[in-house]
Amino acid sequence: TALSRKDYLAVLACVDRVAHRRGESIDLIAARGQALSMLGKHEEAIRTLEPVCARKPNALEPPRFLQWAHYYSGRSCAALGRKEQAIEHLKEAAAMDASSRATAAADSLLSVLIR
């Protein structure tokens, strides 16, 4: 897949095609935000992920999308020098599911920011 190849431009194109057919959804918004963050488009990533990060976990949506949205928001905030916002998002991500890769990634970045 484009994501496994780290072809984030292709991920964006794919997300846009799917969103056009079926409408926006939390998984597509999270994927778009991830791709934008990885492409270094941090302001756009943060804006894209804001509505996802504002949500509370619920039984209808897989928590991993919310967790990754907080991780990539934190990553983008850190890249822009917004340390306090980055720490806030990364703590949210780390608190959601201790066994996930997002938690490990958030903890790793937190350890660098909190030094």
The 8 nearest C-alpha neighbors of each residue, nearest first, counted from 0:
[[1, 3, 2, 4, 5, 6, 10, 9],
 [0, 2, 6, 4, 3, 10, 9, 5],
 [1, 3, 5, 4, 0, 6, 10, 7],
 [2, 4, 0, 5, 1, 6, 7, 10],
 [5, 3, 1, 2, 6, 0, 7, 9],
 [6, 4, 2, 3, 7, 1, 10, 0],
 [7, 5, 1, 4, 9, 8, 2, 10],
 [6, 8, 10, 34, 9, 5, 11, 2],
 [9, 7, 11, 10, 6, 12, 34, 38],
 [8, 10, 12, 7, 11, 6, 1, 13],
 [11, 9, 7, 13, 8, 12, 1, 14],
 [12, 10, 14, 8, 9, 13, 31, 15],
 [11, 13, 9, 15, 10, 14, 16, 8],
 [12, 14, 10, 16, 15, 11, 9, 17],
 [15, 13, 11, 17, 16, 12, 27, 18],
 [14, 16, 18, 12, 13, 17, 19, 11],
 [17, 15, 13, 19, 14, 18, 12, 20],
 [16, 18, 20, 14, 19, 15, 21, 13],
 [19, 17, 22, 15, 23, 21, 20, 16],
 [18, 20, 16, 17, 22, 21, 15, 23],
 [21, 19, 17, 18, 22, 16, 15, 23],
 [20, 22, 18, 19, 17, 23, 24, 16],
 [23, 21, 18, 19, 20, 24, 17, 27],
 [24, 22, 18, 27, 28, 21, 25, 19],
 [23, 25, 27, 26, 28, 22, 18, 21],
 [24, 26, 28, 27, 29, 51, 64, 23],
 [25, 27, 29, 24, 28, 64, 30, 23],
 [28, 26, 30, 24, 29, 25, 14, 31],
 [27, 29, 31, 25, 30, 26, 32, 24],
 [28, 30, 32, 26, 27, 31, 68, 64],
 [31, 29, 27, 33, 32, 28, 26, 34],
 [30, 32, 28, 34, 33, 29, 11, 27],
 [33, 31, 44, 29, 35, 30, 34, 48],
 [32, 34, 30, 36, 31, 35, 71, 29],
 [33, 35, 7, 37, 31, 36, 32, 38],
 [36, 34, 38, 44, 40, 32, 37, 33],
 [37, 35, 33, 41, 39, 44, 38, 34],
 [36, 38, 34, 39, 35, 33, 7, 40],
 [39, 37, 35, 36, 40, 34, 7, 8],
 [40, 38, 36, 37, 41, 35, 75, 78],
 [41, 39, 35, 36, 38, 43, 42, 44],
 [40, 42, 75, 44, 36, 39, 43, 45],
 [43, 41, 45, 44, 40, 46, 75, 79],
 [42, 44, 46, 41, 45, 40, 47, 35],
 [45, 43, 32, 41, 47, 35, 36, 42],
 [44, 46, 48, 42, 72, 47, 43, 49],
 [47, 45, 43, 49, 44, 48, 42, 50],
 [48, 46, 44, 45, 32, 49, 43, 28],
 [47, 49, 45, 51, 46, 32, 50, 68],
 [50, 48, 52, 46, 51, 47, 45, 53],
 [51, 49, 53, 52, 48, 54, 47, 46],
 [50, 52, 48, 53, 54, 49, 65, 68],
 [53, 51, 49, 54, 50, 69, 48, 68],
 [54, 52, 50, 51, 49, 55, 48, 65],
 [55, 53, 52, 51, 56, 50, 65, 57],
 [54, 56, 57, 53, 52, 65, 51, 62],
 [57, 55, 62, 54, 58, 65, 60, 61],
 [58, 56, 59, 60, 55, 62, 61, 54],
 [57, 59, 60, 56, 61, 62, 55, 63],
 [60, 58, 57, 61, 56, 62, 25, 55],
 [61, 59, 58, 57, 62, 56, 64, 25],
 [60, 62, 63, 64, 59, 58, 65, 57],
 [63, 61, 65, 64, 56, 66, 60, 57],
 [62, 64, 66, 65, 61, 67, 101, 96],
 [65, 63, 67, 66, 62, 26, 29, 68],
 [64, 66, 68, 62, 63, 67, 51, 52],
 [65, 67, 92, 63, 69, 64, 68, 62],
 [66, 68, 70, 64, 69, 65, 63, 101],
 [69, 67, 65, 71, 66, 70, 29, 48],
 [68, 70, 88, 72, 66, 92, 67, 71],
 [69, 71, 67, 73, 89, 68, 72, 92],
 [72, 70, 74, 73, 68, 69, 33, 75],
 [73, 71, 69, 75, 45, 74, 70, 68],
 [74, 72, 85, 88, 76, 70, 71, 89],
 [73, 75, 71, 77, 72, 76, 70, 78],
 [74, 76, 41, 78, 72, 77, 73, 36],
 [75, 77, 85, 81, 73, 79, 78, 74],
 [78, 76, 80, 74, 85, 79, 75, 81],
 [79, 77, 75, 76, 80, 74, 41, 81],
 [78, 80, 76, 77, 81, 75, 41, 42],
 [79, 81, 77, 78, 82, 76, 85, 75],
 [82, 80, 76, 77, 79, 84, 83, 85],
 [81, 83, 85, 77, 80, 84, 86, 76],
 [84, 82, 86, 85, 81, 87, 76, 77],
 [85, 83, 87, 86, 82, 81, 76, 88],
 [84, 86, 73, 76, 82, 77, 88, 83],
 [85, 87, 89, 83, 84, 88, 90, 82],
 [88, 86, 84, 90, 85, 89, 83, 91],
 [89, 87, 73, 69, 91, 85, 90, 86],
 [88, 90, 92, 86, 105, 91, 73, 70],
 [89, 91, 93, 87, 92, 88, 86, 94],
 [92, 90, 88, 94, 89, 93, 87, 69],
 [91, 93, 66, 89, 69, 90, 94, 70],
 [92, 94, 102, 90, 91, 105, 95, 89],
 [95, 93, 91, 92, 90, 96, 97, 102],
 [96, 94, 93, 92, 66, 97, 91, 102],
 [97, 95, 98, 99, 94, 102, 93, 92],
 [96, 98, 99, 102, 95, 93, 94, 103],
 [97, 99, 96, 100, 102, 103, 101, 95],
 [100, 98, 101, 102, 96, 97, 103, 63],
 [99, 101, 103, 102, 104, 98, 105, 97],
 [102, 100, 104, 99, 103, 105, 67, 66],
 [103, 101, 93, 105, 100, 99, 104, 97],
 [102, 104, 100, 106, 101, 105, 107, 99],
 [103, 105, 101, 107, 102, 106, 100, 108],
 [104, 106, 102, 89, 108, 107, 103, 93],
 [107, 105, 109, 103, 104, 108, 102, 110],
 [106, 108, 104, 110, 105, 109, 103, 111],
 [107, 109, 111, 105, 110, 106, 104, 112],
 [110, 108, 106, 112, 111, 107, 113, 105],
 [109, 111, 107, 108, 113, 112, 106, 114],
 [110, 112, 108, 109, 113, 114, 107, 106],
 [113, 111, 109, 110, 114, 108, 82, 86],
 [112, 114, 110, 111, 109, 86, 108, 82],
 [113, 112, 111, 110, 109, 108, 107, 82]]
